[in-house]
Amino acid sequence: MVRNGSVRNGNWVFALASGIILLLQSMTVAAQATSVAPIDDALARSIVEKADKVRFPADGFQVDIVINSLRPDKDADTRKYRVLSKGNENTVVMVTEPASERGQIILMKGRDLWVFMPEVSQPVRISLAQRLTGQVANGDLARANFSGDYNPKIVSSEKIGNDSYHVLELTAVDRSVTYQRVVYWVNEKSGWPLKAEFYSLSNRLMKKCSYENFQTLAGRTRPTRLVMEDALRGGEKSILDYSEMKLRDLPDKIFTKEYLKKLD
């Protein structure tokens, strides 16, 4: 009887010890996952921040943009804009061509947008996701702050040609941003962006974008051409060419609704 009781007690002790070991192992794995995740997120954010600075200066600047929108069944539509931007949170987009739309101005403050039209007395509220022209949304010109609008994570690494690229998934911080999800390829060595895919709230691929024709603008090598293609309708795309970029000391008063009428 004693032997059987000893065996039973031994089994119980063994089971308890095994349970404790498994619990400790799971706690260790959880602790490791908790400690690694913030490091990965910090690395992803630093990659996106660096790519943001490659695309545009962090300080005040001015740049001219020509957008050619192409469709298989229509002639090319050409529009020209001048953009004044300061610190990723303040932007003015002015239409310079066509002449019939000259005087229209978009003002961005944070993620809030208004459009001023000469024939309308008060600025009208608009959204970042609203179409500006062709495949270009308001937010594509007014707000290109991926690091401020999205929570990034690295999902893989991909070899394209002779270079390796971080593949990042950017998830919108809220519904007010231009796109709800972005998949973004950034060169692991140079930090230059290569391409992006933009998704809707329903996770449908809407557009594809490539960053091309890297040249020196405002003292740094940047992509001077963006090609944005409609992922749903083949052959429809908009080509954005950037030129005459220069750093400017832009006073805060420029980025106010009251000042819009004074801009030209």
VOTIFI-40809 format. One line per 5 residues: their letters; for each residue x, y, z of C-alpha. Coordinates in nm, 2 decimals. Example, Ala and Ser with C-alpha at 12.3 -4.5 7.8 and 13.67 -1.06 7.14 Angstrom:
2
as) 1.23 -0.45 0.78; 1.37 -0.11 0.71;
# end
This chain:
264
mvrng) 0.00 0.00 0.00; 0.28 0.24 0.08; 0.45 0.17 -0.25; 0.14 0.25 -0.44; 0.08 0.57 -0.25;
svrng) 0.44 0.67 -0.31; 0.40 0.61 -0.68; 0.09 0.82 -0.69; 0.26 1.09 -0.49; 0.56 1.07 -0.72;
nwvfa) 0.34 1.11 -1.03; 0.16 1.41 -0.87; 0.50 1.58 -0.79; 0.63 1.51 -1.14; 0.31 1.65 -1.30;
lasgi) 0.34 1.96 -1.08; 0.71 2.01 -1.17; 0.63 1.97 -1.54; 0.35 2.23 -1.52; 0.58 2.48 -1.34;
illlq) 0.85 2.42 -1.61; 0.60 2.48 -1.89; 0.47 2.79 -1.72; 0.82 2.93 -1.68; 0.90 2.86 -2.04;
smtva) 0.58 3.03 -2.16; 0.66 3.33 -1.94; 1.01 3.35 -2.08; 0.88 3.33 -2.44; 0.62 3.60 -2.37;
aqats) 0.89 3.82 -2.20; 1.12 3.78 -2.50; 0.83 3.87 -2.74; 0.75 4.18 -2.54; 1.11 4.29 -2.53;
vapid) 1.17 4.23 -2.91; 0.85 4.40 -3.04; 0.93 4.76 -2.94; 1.28 4.72 -3.09; 1.13 4.61 -3.42;
dalar) 0.87 4.89 -3.42; 1.14 5.15 -3.34; 1.35 5.02 -3.63; 1.05 5.03 -3.87; 0.97 5.38 -3.76;
sivek) 1.32 5.50 -3.81; 1.32 5.35 -4.17; 1.00 5.53 -4.25; 1.12 5.86 -4.10; 1.44 5.84 -4.31;
adkvr) 1.25 5.77 -4.63; 1.02 6.07 -4.55; 1.33 6.29 -4.53; 1.46 6.15 -4.86; 1.13 6.24 -5.04;
fpadg) 1.09 6.59 -4.89; 1.28 6.83 -4.66; 1.18 6.84 -4.30; 1.21 7.22 -4.29; 1.01 7.48 -4.50;
fqvdi) 1.03 7.44 -4.87; 0.87 7.52 -5.20; 0.84 7.28 -5.50; 0.66 7.29 -5.84; 0.47 6.98 -5.95;
vinsl) 0.35 6.88 -6.30; 0.09 6.60 -6.31; 0.01 6.42 -6.63; -0.29 6.19 -6.60; -0.32 5.92 -6.87;
rpdkd) -0.62 5.71 -6.97; -0.64 5.48 -7.27; -0.96 5.64 -7.40; -0.86 6.01 -7.35; -0.59 6.26 -7.42;
adtrk) -0.34 6.33 -7.14; -0.47 6.58 -6.88; -0.19 6.82 -6.76; -0.21 7.02 -6.44; 0.05 7.22 -6.25;
yrvls) 0.08 7.31 -5.88; 0.31 7.50 -5.65; 0.34 7.35 -5.30; 0.46 7.54 -4.99; 0.52 7.31 -4.69;
kgnen) 0.66 7.35 -4.34; 0.73 7.07 -4.10; 0.50 6.80 -4.24; 0.20 6.96 -4.06; 0.14 7.28 -4.27;
tvvmv) 0.10 7.28 -4.65; -0.04 7.51 -4.91; -0.11 7.37 -5.26; -0.18 7.63 -5.53; -0.31 7.55 -5.88;
tepas) -0.10 7.73 -6.14; -0.24 7.56 -6.45; -0.49 7.53 -6.62; -0.55 7.90 -6.62; -0.92 7.85 -6.56;
ergqi) -0.85 7.70 -6.22; -0.57 7.94 -6.12; -0.64 8.08 -5.78; -0.77 7.76 -5.63; -0.57 7.68 -5.31;
ilmkg) -0.57 7.39 -5.07; -0.46 7.45 -4.71; -0.36 7.17 -4.48; -0.32 7.21 -4.10; -0.24 6.88 -3.94;
rdlwv) -0.48 6.64 -4.11; -0.74 6.91 -4.17; -0.79 7.03 -4.53; -0.97 7.32 -4.68; -1.00 7.44 -5.04;
fmpev) -1.04 7.80 -5.13; -1.20 7.89 -5.47; -1.21 8.25 -5.58; -1.58 8.23 -5.66; -1.67 8.10 -5.31;
sqpvr) -1.65 8.34 -5.02; -1.55 8.08 -4.75; -1.30 7.79 -4.77; -1.47 7.45 -4.81; -1.36 7.15 -4.59;
islaq) -1.23 6.85 -4.79; -1.06 6.52 -4.71; -0.71 6.39 -4.76; -0.85 6.08 -4.95; -1.06 6.29 -5.19;
rltgq) -0.94 6.28 -5.55; -0.74 6.58 -5.67; -0.68 6.48 -6.03; -0.63 6.15 -6.21; -0.49 5.90 -5.96;
vangd) -0.37 6.16 -5.72; -0.55 6.23 -5.39; -0.54 6.56 -5.20; -0.32 6.39 -4.94; -0.06 6.28 -5.20;
laran) 0.03 6.65 -5.25; -0.07 6.81 -4.93; 0.05 6.55 -4.68; 0.33 6.30 -4.74; 0.41 6.23 -4.38;
fsgdy) 0.41 5.85 -4.36; 0.59 5.84 -4.03; 0.32 6.06 -3.87; 0.02 5.90 -4.03; 0.09 5.53 -4.00;
npkiv) 0.21 5.27 -3.75; 0.48 5.08 -3.93; 0.62 4.73 -3.90; 0.87 4.53 -4.10; 0.71 4.23 -4.26;
sseki) 0.99 4.09 -4.48; 1.31 4.16 -4.67; 1.31 4.14 -5.05; 1.59 4.12 -5.31; 1.51 4.33 -5.62;
gndsy) 1.79 4.35 -5.88; 2.12 4.39 -5.68; 1.96 4.56 -5.38; 1.78 4.44 -5.07; 1.47 4.62 -4.95;
hvlel) 1.28 4.64 -4.63; 0.91 4.56 -4.69; 0.70 4.75 -4.44; 0.33 4.74 -4.36; 0.20 5.08 -4.26;
tavdr) -0.14 5.09 -4.08; -0.33 5.41 -4.06; -0.34 5.58 -3.71; -0.71 5.67 -3.78; -0.96 5.70 -4.07;
svtyq) -0.87 6.06 -4.15; -0.55 5.98 -4.33; -0.52 5.93 -4.71; -0.50 5.55 -4.72; -0.59 5.29 -4.46;
rvvyw) -0.29 5.06 -4.53; 0.03 5.10 -4.73; 0.29 4.83 -4.82; 0.62 5.01 -4.87; 0.95 4.91 -5.01;
vneks) 1.26 5.10 -4.88; 1.62 5.03 -4.98; 1.80 4.87 -4.68; 2.13 5.05 -4.76; 2.04 5.39 -4.89;
gwplk) 1.70 5.44 -4.72; 1.55 5.55 -5.06; 1.19 5.45 -5.12; 1.13 5.23 -5.43; 0.75 5.17 -5.45;
aefys) 0.43 5.15 -5.25; 0.09 4.99 -5.26; -0.21 5.17 -5.12; -0.51 4.99 -4.98; -0.87 5.10 -4.89;
lsnrl) -1.05 5.05 -4.56; -1.19 4.72 -4.70; -0.83 4.61 -4.77; -0.87 4.64 -5.15; -0.56 4.74 -5.35;
mkkcs) -0.64 5.08 -5.50; -0.31 5.22 -5.64; 0.05 5.14 -5.70; 0.32 5.40 -5.68; 0.69 5.39 -5.79;
yenfq) 0.95 5.65 -5.69; 1.18 5.73 -5.99; 1.44 5.96 -6.15; 1.64 6.04 -5.84; 1.82 6.37 -5.87;
tlagr) 1.95 6.64 -5.64; 1.68 6.87 -5.52; 1.72 7.12 -5.23; 2.07 6.98 -5.15; 1.98 6.61 -5.14;
trptr) 1.92 6.32 -5.38; 1.54 6.26 -5.40; 1.29 6.10 -5.63; 1.18 6.36 -5.88; 0.91 6.15 -6.04;
lvmed) 0.62 5.95 -5.90; 0.41 5.72 -6.11; 0.08 5.63 -5.96; -0.12 5.36 -6.13; -0.48 5.26 -6.08;
alrgg) -0.48 4.90 -5.96; -0.84 4.84 -6.06; -0.85 5.00 -6.41; -0.55 4.90 -6.62; -0.38 5.18 -6.82;
eksil) -0.49 5.46 -6.60; -0.20 5.64 -6.43; -0.07 5.98 -6.32; 0.29 6.09 -6.35; 0.41 6.35 -6.10;
dysem) 0.73 6.54 -6.19; 0.89 6.76 -5.92; 1.12 7.05 -6.00; 1.25 7.39 -5.87; 1.25 7.26 -5.51;
klrdl) 1.41 7.51 -5.27; 1.43 7.56 -4.90; 1.22 7.86 -4.77; 1.17 8.03 -4.44; 0.79 8.02 -4.44;
pdkif) 0.61 8.22 -4.17; 0.32 8.05 -3.99; 0.08 8.32 -4.11; 0.09 8.17 -4.46; -0.08 7.86 -4.33;
tkeyl) -0.40 8.02 -4.22; -0.74 8.05 -4.39; -0.73 8.42 -4.35; -0.41 8.44 -4.56; -0.52 8.23 -4.85;
kkld) -0.65 8.52 -5.06; -0.31 8.69 -5.04; -0.12 8.40 -5.20; -0.05 8.39 -5.57;
# end
